[in-house]
Amino acid sequence: MRVIVPGEADAAMDLHRVDGDLHIRIAGTSLGNADGHWIEYGPVFTEELRRVGGEDAVEGWNAVRNGTRSALSMSVEERRRRRISQEAFWGHPSKNTKDLATALFPRRLDEIGLDFAIIYPTGGLRVPRVGADKPRRAAVRAYNIVTAEYFRPFADRMTPAAIIPMHTPEEAIEELEFAVKQLGYKVAMLGSLMDRPVAAAGNVEGEANRFAVWKDVIGLDSEYDYDPVWAKCLELNIAPSFHSGARRSGLRLSPSNFVYNHIGHFCFSGV
């Protein structure tokens, strides 16, 4: 998504091409990319999380990272038997280095006509939804610290979104306070679609546990009142945002086709 901040109504337009695509620059406006993503390089990023947050942070991060790797290692038949969805197998390209242009993104902002970029996570999208409390909180805190360190040299042209867990309002407020006041974040990506246990199912253990949950949309029929979180965002002057998806649940559970799981899942999740 691109956000254009209007300037003078009669501003002159400058048309230019980048890699064959036509770009329009309007004098007196600022052009921003509001949903770019950065890709966390697993081996290095894991060690950075360990440095900052210890083994609890690594456990929380691996709960996300290893889930995808495990699904990709299974046969279609095994995923079908366990009702596990096909994951993206092309998410970290390396053969064609142009596909890794994000490494040069700060240098190319002018070339592609962007004044400022808001950067969202990739692996970090799911960290706020990790179920175990201690690893989740450690991973979120370490993730925000490391990400702030990474992007600080480019603060004049881009800003990353802090990841905020929303299992309870208190947890969210604590991380918002830290991310804004201690780390200087301007944007927050709040967790949503929290898995809550279905009371009538009782104590379901093992792999079957993931089928005995309902999705809390952090609003209608939630178990918690999240008004204090919205009030805290206003107090801190931070823009709350969500980046939820509905893959891996409901109708987005094809064991063989990632495209089926991916197309439309943002709309289905309410984003």
Phi, psi and omega per residue, in radians:
M1 nan 2.469 3.087
R2 -2.065 2.393 -3.136
V3 -1.940 2.140 3.124
I4 -1.870 2.193 3.082
V5 -1.676 1.951 -3.021
P6 -1.117 2.541 3.009
G7 -1.957 -2.371 3.139
E8 -1.204 2.475 -3.080
A9 -1.103 -0.567 -3.105
D10 -1.726 0.441 -3.100
A11 -1.072 2.496 3.129
A12 -1.329 2.518 -3.140
M13 -1.771 2.403 3.072
D14 -1.992 2.066 3.138
L15 -1.781 2.297 3.079
H16 -2.574 2.842 -3.105
R17 -1.929 2.461 3.034
V18 -2.256 2.037 -3.121
D19 0.907 0.682 3.073
G20 1.527 -0.196 -3.131
D21 -1.665 2.478 -3.126
L22 -1.475 2.229 3.096
H23 -2.048 2.515 -3.138
I24 -2.031 2.209 3.068
R25 -1.995 2.161 3.131
I26 -1.835 2.106 -3.130
A27 -1.013 2.408 3.130
G28 1.488 0.158 3.111
T29 -2.096 2.810 3.006
S30 -2.059 2.349 -3.109
L31 -1.954 2.161 -3.106
G32 -2.199 2.533 3.025
N33 -1.645 2.047 -3.014
A34 -1.693 0.043 -3.118
D35 -2.683 0.886 2.962
G36 -1.443 2.724 3.115
H37 -2.159 2.552 2.974
W38 -1.917 2.626 -3.114
I39 -1.829 2.094 3.123
E40 -1.307 2.113 3.130
Y41 -1.342 1.902 -2.926
G42 -0.785 -1.044 -3.050
P43 -1.046 -0.772 -3.119
V44 -1.257 -0.770 -3.077
F45 -1.151 -0.652 3.096
T46 -1.034 -0.746 3.129
E47 -1.193 -0.579 3.076
E48 -1.162 -0.701 3.082
L49 -1.123 -0.680 3.101
R50 -1.103 -0.724 3.131
R51 -1.036 -0.715 -3.045
V52 -1.549 -0.741 -2.981
G53 -2.046 -0.007 3.100
G54 1.319 -2.903 -3.049
E55 -1.202 -0.487 3.090
D56 -1.098 -0.715 3.123
A57 -1.131 -0.707 3.121
V58 -1.139 -0.696 3.120
E59 -1.074 -0.759 3.120
G60 -1.134 -0.723 3.115
W61 -1.145 -0.759 -3.123
N62 -1.200 -0.419 3.069
A63 -1.045 -0.544 3.079
V64 -1.504 -0.896 -3.028
R65 -1.103 -0.770 -3.073
N66 -1.287 -0.418 3.105
G67 -1.100 -0.750 3.111
T68 -1.177 -0.789 -3.129
R69 -1.097 -0.659 3.141
S70 -1.153 -0.763 -3.134
A71 -1.097 -0.678 -3.130
L72 -1.225 -0.410 -3.136
S73 -1.418 -0.206 -3.108
M74 -1.498 2.719 2.971
S75 -1.332 2.826 3.078
V76 -1.025 -0.682 -3.140
E77 -1.086 -0.706 3.139
E78 -1.209 -0.710 3.089
R79 -1.111 -0.654 3.119
R80 -1.140 -0.733 -3.123
R81 -1.099 -0.648 -3.065
R82 -1.730 0.004 -3.094
R83 0.956 1.009 3.074
I84 -2.014 2.340 -3.016
S85 -1.390 2.666 3.015
Q86 -1.185 2.248 3.123
E87 -1.709 2.963 3.096
A88 -1.236 2.233 3.139
F89 -1.792 -0.004 -3.047
W90 -2.060 0.304 -2.992
G91 -1.270 -0.287 -3.118
H92 -2.248 1.243 -3.093
P93 -1.168 2.594 3.125
S94 -2.472 -0.350 -3.095
K95 -1.145 -0.817 3.106
N96 -1.764 1.857 -3.021
T97 -1.163 -0.301 3.062
K98 -1.117 -0.450 3.110
D99 -1.234 -0.198 3.118
L100 -1.861 0.551 -3.085
A101 -1.124 -0.251 3.109
T102 -1.053 -0.434 3.102
A103 -1.117 -0.435 -3.132
L104 -1.864 0.156 -2.996
F105 -0.960 -0.779 -3.129
P106 -0.999 -0.592 -3.105
R107 -1.373 -0.319 -3.027
R108 -1.798 0.042 -3.115
L109 -1.001 -0.797 3.130
D110 -1.129 -0.704 -3.103
E111 -1.073 -0.675 -3.098
I112 -1.678 0.082 2.994
G113 1.470 0.458 3.138
L114 -1.908 2.383 3.084
D115 -1.577 -0.600 -3.066
F116 -2.674 2.606 -3.114
A117 -2.344 2.370 2.982
I118 -1.723 2.142 -2.980
I119 -1.875 2.187 3.109
Y120 -1.784 2.771 3.127
P121 -1.329 3.048 3.002
T122 -2.059 -1.304 3.025
G123 -1.047 -0.584 -3.104
G124 -1.182 -0.228 3.116
L125 -0.998 -0.628 -3.011
R126 -1.700 -0.154 -3.093
V127 -1.057 -0.710 3.132
P128 -1.109 -0.218 -3.125
R129 -1.798 0.112 3.055
V130 -1.039 2.369 -3.002
G131 -1.289 -0.765 -3.067
A132 -1.238 2.233 -3.002
D133 -1.066 -0.961 -3.022
K134 -1.112 -0.861 3.089
P135 -1.086 -0.661 3.132
R136 -1.071 -0.880 -3.073
R137 -1.163 -0.647 3.106
A138 -1.181 -0.718 -3.130
A139 -1.179 -0.735 3.123
V140 -1.073 -0.837 -3.106
R141 -1.092 -0.820 -3.134
A142 -1.143 -0.697 3.131
Y143 -1.031 -0.807 -3.115
N144 -1.149 -0.655 3.115
I145 -1.150 -0.863 -3.095
V146 -1.130 -0.751 -3.132
T147 -1.109 -0.720 3.096
A148 -1.055 -0.706 3.110
E149 -1.107 -0.753 -3.114
Y150 -1.058 -0.758 -2.975
F151 -1.644 -0.135 -3.089
R152 -0.994 -0.680 -3.141
P153 -1.143 -0.262 -3.084
F154 -1.961 0.392 -3.002
A155 -1.087 -0.376 -3.140
D156 -1.329 -0.270 -3.074
R157 -2.169 -0.251 -3.113
M158 -2.743 2.734 3.104
T159 -2.476 2.356 3.118
P160 -1.502 2.766 3.062
A161 -1.604 2.295 3.015
A162 -1.246 2.535 3.058
I163 -1.679 2.293 -3.024
I164 -2.163 2.071 3.097
P165 -1.289 2.528 -3.067
M166 -2.214 0.483 3.118
H167 -1.068 -0.617 3.008
T168 -2.443 2.703 3.078
P169 -1.037 -0.646 -3.108
E170 -1.108 -0.720 3.125
E171 -1.111 -0.745 -3.132
A172 -1.120 -0.791 -3.109
I173 -1.112 -0.715 3.124
E174 -1.052 -0.767 -3.112
E175 -1.291 -0.604 3.055
L176 -1.052 -0.806 3.130
E177 -1.009 -0.806 -3.111
F178 -1.179 -0.791 -3.064
A179 -1.109 -0.687 -3.084
V180 -1.449 -0.878 -3.012
K181 -1.354 -0.605 -3.096
Q182 -1.676 -0.567 -3.037
L183 -1.922 -0.221 3.059
G184 1.405 0.391 3.127
Y185 -1.164 2.569 3.113
K186 -1.935 -0.324 -3.080
V187 -2.309 2.516 3.109
A188 -2.241 2.376 2.998
M189 -1.813 1.889 -3.065
L190 -1.528 2.484 3.077
G191 -1.207 2.687 3.069
S192 -2.720 3.138 -3.043
L193 0.922 0.847 3.109
M194 -1.199 2.357 3.060
D195 -1.311 2.119 3.051
R196 -2.045 2.465 -3.128
P197 -1.189 2.468 3.036
V198 -1.387 2.008 -3.017
A199 -1.004 -0.720 -3.074
A200 -1.176 -0.316 -3.126
A201 -1.360 -0.278 -3.129
G202 1.336 -2.787 -3.101
N203 -1.524 1.612 -3.127
V204 -1.611 2.201 -3.085
E205 -1.950 2.898 3.061
G206 1.253 -2.743 -3.056
E207 -1.125 -0.475 -3.139
A208 -1.159 -0.278 -3.103
N209 -1.015 -0.589 -3.084
R210 -1.248 -0.209 3.094
F211 -1.662 -0.039 -3.083
A212 -1.996 0.723 -3.129
V213 -2.260 2.801 2.971
W214 -2.128 2.729 -3.057
K215 -1.673 2.060 3.087
D216 -1.469 2.047 -3.098
V217 -1.536 0.184 3.077
I218 1.024 0.941 3.129
G219 -3.129 -1.820 -3.116
L220 -1.056 2.202 3.061
D221 1.122 0.328 3.106
S222 -1.204 2.717 3.084
E223 -1.335 -0.215 -3.064
Y224 -2.213 2.758 3.024
D225 -1.661 1.955 -3.085
Y226 -1.660 0.155 3.099
D227 -0.987 -0.664 3.092
P228 -1.057 -0.501 3.106
V229 -1.207 -0.780 3.130
W230 -1.124 -0.667 3.109
A231 -1.113 -0.669 3.123
K232 -1.152 -0.670 3.088
C233 -1.065 -0.734 3.095
L234 -1.107 -0.763 -3.137
E235 -1.068 -0.717 -3.099
L236 -1.493 -0.079 -3.124
N237 0.989 0.794 -3.139
I238 -2.050 2.482 -3.114
A239 -1.483 1.980 3.082
P240 -1.395 2.489 3.103
S241 -2.531 2.845 3.100
F242 -2.238 2.614 3.102
H243 -2.480 1.057 -3.038
S244 -1.552 2.695 3.054
G245 -2.362 2.836 -3.107
A246 -1.981 0.269 3.022
R247 -1.137 2.727 3.099
R248 1.305 0.190 3.117
S249 -2.684 2.874 3.079
G250 0.990 -2.204 -3.117
L251 -1.461 -0.081 -3.082
R252 -1.757 0.949 -3.046
L253 -2.237 0.565 3.106
S254 -1.160 2.231 3.112
P255 -1.377 -0.097 -3.021
S256 -2.155 -0.299 -2.964
N257 -2.321 1.834 -3.133
F258 -1.171 -0.648 -3.111
V259 -1.057 -0.725 3.085
Y260 -1.048 -0.750 -3.120
N261 -1.180 -0.529 -2.990
H262 -1.573 -0.759 -3.076
I263 -1.123 2.149 3.084
G264 1.481 -0.060 -3.035
H265 -1.264 -0.447 3.064
F266 -1.177 -0.768 3.111
C267 -1.083 -0.751 -3.120
F268 -1.093 -0.561 -3.081
S269 -1.461 -0.122 3.097
G270 1.655 0.126 3.131
V271 -1.211 nan nan
